[in-house]
Amino acid sequence: MASTTLDRPEWHNTTVISTDVAEEIARLKERTEGGELQIHGSGALARSLMAHGLIDEYNLLYFPVVLGSGGRLFPEGGQPTAFERTEARETPSGISIRTYRPTGRARFGTFPLDG
């Protein structure tokens, strides 16, 4: 858990990180070996970890509703990154869930459209 205010977490097996989040996440990833670290709902934390190449997989949920505005997940000026889709599913209520893994730097050029 990354927090600037929390001292004692109530969740089992939780590590509180309050300084140099990217460095501490990199250390946790080395120690986790096959386990997983998750980010829920913190776009600022996600963007910070993206900038350091510390996110291995993205689960993006698309809801069938338009709200009119919102925050960006991928920042302007961020590192151009290519992704591969590893899973796609839809819930009975129409929520699309897509899982992507970064594959490195984005390549630019032309490509044929599927059709």
DSSP file with accessible surface (Angstrom, degrees, kcal/mol):
  #  RESIDUE AA STRUCTURE BP1 BP2  ACC     N-H-->O    O-->H-N    N-H-->O    O-->H-N    TCO  KAPPA ALPHA  PHI   PSI    X-CA   Y-CA   Z-CA
    1    1 A M              0   0   75      0, 0.0    16,-2.4     0, 0.0     2,-0.6   0.000 360.0 360.0 360.0 129.3    0.0    0.0    0.0
    2    2 A A  B     +a   17   0A  40     14,-0.2     2,-0.3    16,-0.1    16,-0.2  -0.884 360.0 153.9 -98.8 125.0    1.4    3.4   -0.9
    3    3 A S        -     0   0   24     14,-2.7     0, 0.0    -2,-0.6     0, 0.0  -0.992  41.6-160.4-151.8 144.3    0.3    6.1    1.5
    4    4 A T  S    S+     0   0  129     -2,-0.3    14,-0.1     1,-0.0    -1,-0.1   0.469  99.9  30.8 -99.2  -3.5    1.5    9.4    2.7
    5    5 A T  S    S+     0   0  118      2,-0.0     2,-0.3     0, 0.0    13,-0.1   0.640  91.5  97.0-125.6 -24.2   -0.6    9.3    5.8
    6    6 A L        +     0   0   61      1,-0.2    -3,-0.1    11,-0.1     0, 0.0  -0.525  34.4 171.2 -78.6 134.7   -1.1    5.7    6.9
    7    7 A D  S    S+     0   0  144      1,-0.3    -1,-0.2    -2,-0.3     9,-0.1   0.784  71.8  27.8-104.7 -45.5    1.2    4.3    9.7
    8    8 A R  S    S-     0   0  215      2,-0.0    -1,-0.3     0, 0.0     2,-0.1  -0.921  74.9-148.3-125.7 108.2   -0.3    0.9   10.6
    9    9 A P        -     0   0   42      0, 0.0     5,-0.1     0, 0.0     7,-0.1  -0.398   5.7-153.6 -73.7 149.8   -2.3   -1.0    7.9
   10   10 A E        +     0   0  193     -2,-0.1     2,-0.3     2,-0.1    -2,-0.0   0.592  67.7  96.0 -95.1 -14.7   -5.1   -3.2    9.0
   11   11 A W  S >  S-     0   0  186      1,-0.1     3,-0.7     2,-0.0     2,-0.0  -0.572  83.1-109.3 -78.5 141.2   -4.9   -5.5    6.0
   12   12 A H  T 3  S+     0   0  180     -2,-0.3    -1,-0.1     1,-0.2    -2,-0.1  -0.355  98.0  12.7 -64.9 142.8   -2.9   -8.7    6.4
   13   13 A N  T 3  S+     0   0  148      1,-0.2     2,-0.4    -2,-0.0    -1,-0.2   0.897  92.0 149.8  59.1  44.2    0.4   -8.9    4.6
   14   14 A T    <   -     0   0   35     -3,-0.7     2,-0.5    -5,-0.1    -1,-0.2  -0.904  34.6-158.4-112.5 137.6    0.5   -5.2    3.7
   15   15 A T        -     0   0   56     -2,-0.4     2,-0.5     2,-0.0     0, 0.0  -0.970  13.8-143.0-112.7 125.4    3.6   -3.0    3.3
   16   16 A V        -     0   0   42     -2,-0.5     2,-0.5    -9,-0.1   -14,-0.2  -0.773  15.6-168.8 -89.7 130.1    3.1    0.7    3.8
   17   17 A I  B     +a    2   0A   7    -16,-2.4   -14,-2.7    -2,-0.5   -11,-0.1  -0.979  21.5 155.5-120.3 121.2    5.2    2.8    1.4
   18   18 A S        +     0   0   73     -2,-0.5     2,-0.3     1,-0.2     3,-0.1   0.553  61.6  45.2-121.7 -14.3    5.5    6.5    2.1
   19   19 A T  S    S+     0   0  111      1,-0.2     5,-0.2     2,-0.1    -1,-0.2  -0.974 115.6   0.7-132.9 148.1    8.7    7.6    0.5
   20   20 A D     >  -     0   0   93     -2,-0.3     4,-2.2     3,-0.1     5,-0.2   0.917  68.0-175.5  40.8  65.6   10.3    6.8   -2.9
   21   21 A V  H  > S+     0   0   35      1,-0.2     4,-2.9     2,-0.2     5,-0.3   0.899  75.5  53.2 -57.7 -46.0    7.4    4.7   -4.0
   22   22 A A  H  > S+     0   0   10      1,-0.2     4,-2.3     2,-0.2    -1,-0.2   0.922 110.3  47.4 -60.2 -43.4    9.0    3.6   -7.3
   23   23 A E  H  > S+     0   0   94      2,-0.2     4,-1.9     1,-0.2    -1,-0.2   0.928 114.2  46.5 -64.5 -42.7   12.2    2.4   -5.6
   24   24 A E  H  X S+     0   0   36     -4,-2.2     4,-2.7    -5,-0.2    -2,-0.2   0.904 111.0  51.7 -69.6 -37.4   10.3    0.5   -2.9
   25   25 A I  H  X S+     0   0   22     -4,-2.9     4,-2.7    -5,-0.2    -1,-0.2   0.922 107.7  53.2 -64.0 -41.0    7.9   -1.1   -5.5
   26   26 A A  H  X S+     0   0   34     -4,-2.3     4,-1.7    -5,-0.3    -1,-0.2   0.929 111.0  46.8 -59.7 -41.9   11.0   -2.3   -7.5
   27   27 A R  H  X S+     0   0   99     -4,-1.9     4,-1.9     1,-0.2    -2,-0.2   0.916 111.5  50.7 -65.7 -43.0   12.3   -3.9   -4.3
   28   28 A L  H  X S+     0   0   18     -4,-2.7     4,-1.8     1,-0.2    -2,-0.2   0.903 107.3  53.9 -62.1 -40.1    9.0   -5.5   -3.5
   29   29 A K  H  X S+     0   0   58     -4,-2.7     4,-0.9     1,-0.2    -1,-0.2   0.897 107.6  50.8 -61.8 -38.2    8.7   -6.9   -7.1
   30   30 A E  H  < S+     0   0  147     -4,-1.7    -1,-0.2     1,-0.2    -2,-0.2   0.891 114.9  42.9 -65.4 -38.5   12.1   -8.6   -6.6
   31   31 A R  H  < S+     0   0  147     -4,-1.9    -1,-0.2     1,-0.2    -2,-0.2   0.711 102.9  67.6 -80.3 -21.4   11.1  -10.1   -3.3
   32   32 A T  H >< S-     0   0   45     -4,-1.8     3,-0.9    -5,-0.2    -1,-0.2   0.832  72.7-173.6 -74.5 -33.6    7.6  -11.2   -4.5
   33   33 A E  T 3< S-     0   0  171     -4,-0.9     3,-0.1     1,-0.3    -3,-0.1   0.893  75.8  -9.4  38.6  81.9    8.8  -13.9   -7.0
   34   34 A G  T 3  S+     0   0   87      1,-0.3    -1,-0.3    -5,-0.2    -2,-0.1   0.238 113.0 106.0  92.1 -18.1    5.6  -15.0   -8.7
   35   35 A G    <   -     0   0   50     -3,-0.9     2,-0.4    -6,-0.1    -1,-0.3  -0.135  66.1-119.0 -78.3-173.5    3.2  -13.2   -6.4
   36   36 A E        -     0   0  138     -3,-0.1     2,-0.4    -4,-0.1    -1,-0.0  -0.972  13.0-154.8-135.5 150.1    1.4  -10.1   -7.5
   37   37 A L        -     0   0   84     -2,-0.4     2,-0.3     2,-0.0   -12,-0.0  -0.954  23.5-159.2-114.2 139.4    1.2   -6.5   -6.5
   38   38 A Q        -     0   0  117     -2,-0.4     2,-0.4     2,-0.0    -2,-0.0  -0.922  15.3-155.0-126.5 149.4   -2.0   -4.6   -7.4
   39   39 A I        -     0   0   59     -2,-0.3     2,-0.5   -38,-0.1    -2,-0.0  -0.985  14.4-171.4-116.7 129.4   -3.1   -1.0   -7.9
   40   40 A H        -     0   0  147     -2,-0.4     3,-0.0     1,-0.1    -2,-0.0  -0.957  64.8 -23.8-125.2 112.0   -6.8   -0.2   -7.4
   41   41 A G  S    S+     0   0   89     -2,-0.5     2,-0.8     1,-0.1     3,-0.2   0.491  93.3 118.9  78.0   5.2   -8.1    3.2   -8.2
   42   42 A S     >  +     0   0   49      1,-0.2     4,-2.6     2,-0.1     5,-0.2  -0.789  29.2 173.2-110.0  93.5   -5.0    5.4   -8.0
   43   43 A G  H  > S+     0   0   25     -2,-0.8     4,-2.9     1,-0.2     5,-0.2   0.889  81.6  54.8 -62.1 -38.2   -4.3    6.9  -11.4
   44   44 A A  H  > S+     0   0   65      2,-0.2     4,-2.0     1,-0.2    -1,-0.2   0.931 110.9  44.5 -63.6 -43.9   -1.5    9.1   -9.9
   45   45 A L  H  > S+     0   0   36      2,-0.2     4,-2.5     1,-0.2     5,-0.2   0.937 113.4  51.1 -65.4 -44.1    0.3    6.0   -8.5
   46   46 A A  H  X S+     0   0   11     -4,-2.6     4,-2.6     1,-0.2    -2,-0.2   0.934 110.2  48.7 -59.4 -46.1   -0.3    4.1  -11.7
   47   47 A R  H  X S+     0   0   81     -4,-2.9     4,-2.0     1,-0.2    -1,-0.2   0.902 110.7  51.6 -62.5 -38.1    1.2    6.9  -13.8
   48   48 A S  H  X S+     0   0   49     -4,-2.0     4,-0.8    -5,-0.2    -1,-0.2   0.936 112.8  44.2 -63.4 -44.0    4.2    7.1  -11.5
   49   49 A L  H  <>S+     0   0    7     -4,-2.5     5,-2.6     1,-0.2     3,-0.5   0.857 109.7  56.8 -71.9 -32.7    4.9    3.4  -11.8
   50   50 A M  H ><5S+     0   0   32     -4,-2.6     3,-1.9     1,-0.2    -1,-0.2   0.922 101.7  56.5 -59.6 -44.6    4.3    3.5  -15.6
   51   51 A A  H 3<5S+     0   0   84     -4,-2.0    -1,-0.2     1,-0.3    -2,-0.2   0.765 110.8  44.5 -61.3 -24.0    7.0    6.1  -15.9
   52   52 A H  T 3<5S-     0   0  117     -4,-0.8    -1,-0.3    -3,-0.5    -2,-0.2   0.284 113.7-115.8-102.5   7.5    9.4    3.7  -14.2
   53   53 A G  T < 5S+     0   0   61     -3,-1.9    -3,-0.2    -4,-0.1    -2,-0.1   0.832  74.2 132.1  65.6  33.3    8.4    0.6  -16.2
   54   54 A L      < +     0   0   28     -5,-2.6     2,-0.6    -6,-0.1    -4,-0.2   0.389  38.5  91.0-103.0   5.2    7.1   -1.1  -13.1
   55   55 A I        +     0   0   26     -6,-0.3     3,-0.1     1,-0.1    -9,-0.0  -0.893  44.3 178.1-105.0 122.6    3.7   -2.3  -14.3
   56   56 A D        +     0   0   96     -2,-0.6     2,-0.3     1,-0.3    -1,-0.1   0.684  67.9  19.4 -92.2 -24.7    3.7   -5.8  -15.9
   57   57 A E        -     0   0   73     44,-0.2     2,-0.5     2,-0.0    -1,-0.3  -0.990  60.2-153.5-152.9 140.1    0.0   -6.1  -16.7
   58   58 A Y  E     -B  100   0B  25     42,-3.1    42,-2.6    -2,-0.3     2,-0.7  -0.964   1.4-165.7-116.5 127.8   -3.0   -3.8  -17.2
   59   59 A N  E     -B   99   0B  84     -2,-0.5     2,-0.5    40,-0.2    40,-0.2  -0.943  17.2-170.3-109.2 105.9   -6.6   -4.9  -16.5
   60   60 A L  E     -B   98   0B  33     38,-3.1    38,-2.7    -2,-0.7     2,-0.5  -0.868   7.2-158.0-103.9 128.8   -8.7   -2.2  -18.1
   61   61 A L  E     -B   97   0B  88     -2,-0.5     2,-0.6    36,-0.2    36,-0.2  -0.917   1.9-161.1-108.6 127.5  -12.5   -2.2  -17.5
   62   62 A Y  E     -B   96   0B 113     34,-3.1    34,-2.3    -2,-0.5    -2,-0.0  -0.948   7.1-158.9-110.9 118.3  -14.8   -0.4  -20.0
   63   63 A F        -     0   0  119     -2,-0.6     2,-2.5    32,-0.2    32,-0.1  -0.788  24.2-121.3 -98.7 139.0  -18.2    0.5  -18.7
   64   64 A P  S    S+     0   0   97      0, 0.0     2,-0.3     0, 0.0    31,-0.1  -0.366  80.3  92.5 -79.2  67.1  -21.1    1.2  -21.1
   65   65 A V        -     0   0   93     -2,-2.5     2,-0.5     0, 0.0    -2,-0.2  -0.988  63.7-141.1-153.9 146.8  -21.8    4.7  -19.9
   66   66 A V        +     0   0  138     -2,-0.3     0, 0.0     1,-0.1     0, 0.0  -0.970  17.7 175.8-113.0 123.9  -20.7    8.2  -20.8
   67   67 A L        -     0   0  148     -2,-0.5    -1,-0.1     2,-0.1     3,-0.0   0.571  42.9-121.0-103.2 -15.2  -20.1   10.5  -17.9
   68   68 A G  S    S+     0   0   72      2,-0.0     2,-0.3     0, 0.0    -2,-0.0   0.008  79.2  20.8 102.0 -31.5  -18.8   13.5  -19.8
   69   69 A S        +     0   0  112      2,-0.0     2,-0.3     0, 0.0    -2,-0.1  -0.984  58.3 145.7-159.3 169.5  -15.4   14.0  -18.3
   70   70 A G        -     0   0   72     -2,-0.3     2,-0.2    -3,-0.0    -2,-0.0  -0.964  45.5 -70.5 172.2 176.6  -12.7   12.2  -16.3
   71   71 A G        -     0   0   80     -2,-0.3     2,-0.3     1,-0.1    -2,-0.0  -0.562  45.1-112.8 -90.5 155.3   -9.0   11.8  -15.7
   72   72 A R        -     0   0  147     -2,-0.2    -1,-0.1     1,-0.2     4,-0.0  -0.689  15.7-163.1 -84.7 138.9   -6.5   10.3  -18.1
   73   73 A L  S    S+     0   0   59     -2,-0.3    -1,-0.2     1,-0.2    -2,-0.0   0.901  84.3  52.4 -82.0 -48.0   -4.8    7.0  -17.2
   74   74 A F  S    S-     0   0   81      4,-0.0    -1,-0.2   -24,-0.0     3,-0.1  -0.789  93.5-131.3 -93.0 119.7   -2.1    7.4  -19.7
   75   75 A P    >   -     0   0   51      0, 0.0     3,-1.6     0, 0.0     2,-0.2  -0.309  18.0-105.4 -74.8 150.4   -0.4   10.8  -19.3
   76   76 A E  T 3  S+     0   0  159      1,-0.3     3,-0.1    -4,-0.0    -4,-0.0  -0.496 111.2  24.8 -65.2 139.3    0.4   13.2  -22.2
   77   77 A G  T 3  S+     0   0   89      1,-0.2    -1,-0.3    -2,-0.2    -3,-0.0   0.531  93.3 143.8  81.2   3.7    4.1   13.1  -22.9
   78   78 A G    <   -     0   0   36     -3,-1.6    -1,-0.2     1,-0.1    -4,-0.0  -0.249  64.4 -77.3 -71.1 166.4    4.3    9.5  -21.5
   79   79 A Q        -     0   0  115      1,-0.1     2,-0.3    -3,-0.1    -1,-0.1  -0.450  49.1-115.8 -65.0 122.2    6.7    6.9  -23.0
   80   80 A P        -     0   0   53      0, 0.0    26,-1.4     0, 0.0     2,-0.4  -0.486  45.6-176.3 -61.2 122.5    5.2    5.5  -26.2
   81   81 A T  E     -C  105   0B  54     -2,-0.3     2,-0.3    24,-0.3    24,-0.2  -0.975  22.7-140.4-130.3 138.2    4.6    1.9  -25.3
   82   82 A A  E     -C  104   0B  27     22,-2.9    21,-3.0    -2,-0.4    22,-0.7  -0.714  22.4-165.9 -93.1 148.9    3.3   -1.1  -27.3
   83   83 A F  E     -C  102   0B  70     -2,-0.3     2,-0.4    19,-0.3    17,-0.0  -0.945  14.4-147.2-132.0 153.8    1.0   -3.7  -25.7
   84   84 A E  E     -C  101   0B 106     17,-2.3    17,-2.3    -2,-0.3     2,-0.5  -0.969  24.1-125.8-116.7 138.2   -0.3   -7.2  -26.4
   85   85 A R  E     +C  100   0B 154     -2,-0.4    15,-0.3    15,-0.2     3,-0.1  -0.718  29.1 175.5 -81.6 127.6   -3.7   -8.2  -25.4
   86   86 A T  E     +     0   0B  61     13,-2.7     2,-0.3    -2,-0.5    14,-0.2   0.608  64.7  11.5-107.6 -16.4   -3.6  -11.4  -23.4
   87   87 A E  E     -C   99   0B  96     12,-1.3    12,-2.6     2,-0.0     2,-0.3  -0.977  54.4-174.7-159.6 149.4   -7.2  -11.7  -22.4
   88   88 A A  E     +C   98   0B  45     -2,-0.3     2,-0.3    10,-0.2    10,-0.2  -0.973  17.8 152.7-147.1 130.7  -10.6  -10.2  -23.3
   89   89 A R  E     -C   97   0B 111      8,-2.3     8,-3.1    -2,-0.3     2,-0.4  -0.971  26.8-142.5-151.4 166.2  -14.0  -10.9  -21.7
   90   90 A E  E     -C   96   0B 127     -2,-0.3     6,-0.2     6,-0.2    -2,-0.0  -0.995  15.8-132.4-135.5 139.3  -17.3   -9.3  -21.1
   91   91 A T    >   -     0   0   40      4,-2.6     3,-2.2    -2,-0.4    -2,-0.0  -0.440  33.9-104.7 -82.8 163.2  -19.6   -9.4  -18.1
   92   92 A P  T 3  S+     0   0  147      0, 0.0    -1,-0.1     0, 0.0    -2,-0.0   0.807 122.1  57.1 -57.6 -26.1  -23.4  -10.1  -18.5
   93   93 A S  T 3  S-     0   0   87      2,-0.1    -2,-0.0     1,-0.0    -3,-0.0   0.426 124.8-100.9 -87.9   3.0  -24.0   -6.4  -17.8
   94   94 A G  S <  S+     0   0   21     -3,-2.2     2,-0.5     1,-0.3   -32,-0.0   0.533  70.1 147.5  95.7   6.5  -21.8   -5.3  -20.8
   95   95 A I        -     0   0   30    -32,-0.1    -4,-2.6   -31,-0.1     2,-0.5  -0.642  38.6-145.2 -76.7 124.6  -18.6   -4.4  -19.0
   96   96 A S  E     -BC  62  90B  23    -34,-2.3   -34,-3.1    -2,-0.5     2,-0.5  -0.811  11.7-164.3 -92.3 130.8  -15.6   -5.2  -21.2
   97   97 A I  E     -BC  61  89B  20     -8,-3.1    -8,-2.3    -2,-0.5     2,-0.4  -0.973   8.4-177.7-118.0 121.3  -12.5   -6.3  -19.4
   98   98 A R  E     -BC  60  88B  58    -38,-2.7   -38,-3.1    -2,-0.5     2,-0.5  -0.967  11.6-156.3-121.6 134.8   -9.2   -6.3  -21.4
   99   99 A T  E     +BC  59  87B   2    -12,-2.6   -13,-2.7    -2,-0.4   -12,-1.3  -0.944  16.8 179.3-113.4 129.4   -5.9   -7.4  -20.1
  100  100 A Y  E     -BC  58  85B  56    -42,-2.6   -42,-3.1    -2,-0.5   -15,-0.2  -0.956  16.5-157.4-129.2 148.2   -2.7   -6.1  -21.7
  101  101 A R  E     - C   0  84B 106    -17,-2.3   -17,-2.3    -2,-0.3   -44,-0.2  -0.985  29.9-114.1-121.3 135.9    1.0   -6.6  -21.2
  102  102 A P  E     - C   0  83B  43      0, 0.0   -19,-0.3     0, 0.0     3,-0.1  -0.413  26.0-173.0 -65.2 140.0    3.6   -4.0  -22.3
  103  103 A T  E     -     0   0B  81    -21,-3.0     2,-0.3     1,-0.4   -20,-0.2   0.293  48.8 -89.7-117.2   7.9    5.9   -5.4  -25.0
  104  104 A G  E    S- C   0  82B  39    -22,-0.7   -22,-2.9     3,-0.0    -1,-0.4  -0.789  78.5  -1.0 121.4-162.9    8.4   -2.5  -25.2
  105  105 A R  E    S- C   0  81B 158     -2,-0.3   -24,-0.3   -24,-0.2     2,-0.1  -0.305  76.2-106.7 -64.9 144.1    8.7    0.7  -27.1
  106  106 A A        -     0   0   25    -26,-1.4     2,-0.4   -24,-0.1    -1,-0.1  -0.456  29.5-143.7 -69.7 141.7    5.9    1.5  -29.6
  107  107 A R        -     0   0  232     -2,-0.1     2,-0.3    -3,-0.1   -26,-0.0  -0.913  13.2-150.7-106.5 140.8    6.9    1.2  -33.3
  108  108 A F        +     0   0  172     -2,-0.4     2,-0.3     2,-0.0     0, 0.0  -0.810  42.8  85.5-114.6 150.1    5.5    3.6  -35.8
  109  109 A G  S    S-     0   0   65     -2,-0.3     2,-0.3     2,-0.0    -2,-0.0  -0.980  75.1 -48.6 158.9-156.2    4.7    3.2  -39.4
  110  110 A T        +     0   0  147     -2,-0.3    -2,-0.0     0, 0.0     0, 0.0  -0.752  47.1 177.5-109.1 156.5    1.8    1.9  -41.5
  111  111 A F        -     0   0  161     -2,-0.3     2,-0.2     0, 0.0    -2,-0.0  -0.990  32.8-102.6-153.9 150.1   -0.1   -1.3  -41.1
  112  112 A P        -     0   0  114      0, 0.0     2,-0.3     0, 0.0     3,-0.0  -0.506  36.6-120.4 -75.2 144.7   -3.1   -2.9  -42.8
  113  113 A L        -     0   0  152     -2,-0.2     2,-0.1     1,-0.1     0, 0.0  -0.618  29.6-109.1 -80.0 142.6   -6.4   -2.8  -41.1
  114  114 A D              0   0  168     -2,-0.3    -1,-0.1     1,-0.2     0, 0.0  -0.456 360.0 360.0 -64.4 142.9   -8.0   -6.1  -40.2
  115  115 A G              0   0  126     -2,-0.1    -1,-0.2    -3,-0.0    -2,-0.0   0.122 360.0 360.0-174.5 360.0  -11.0   -6.6  -42.4
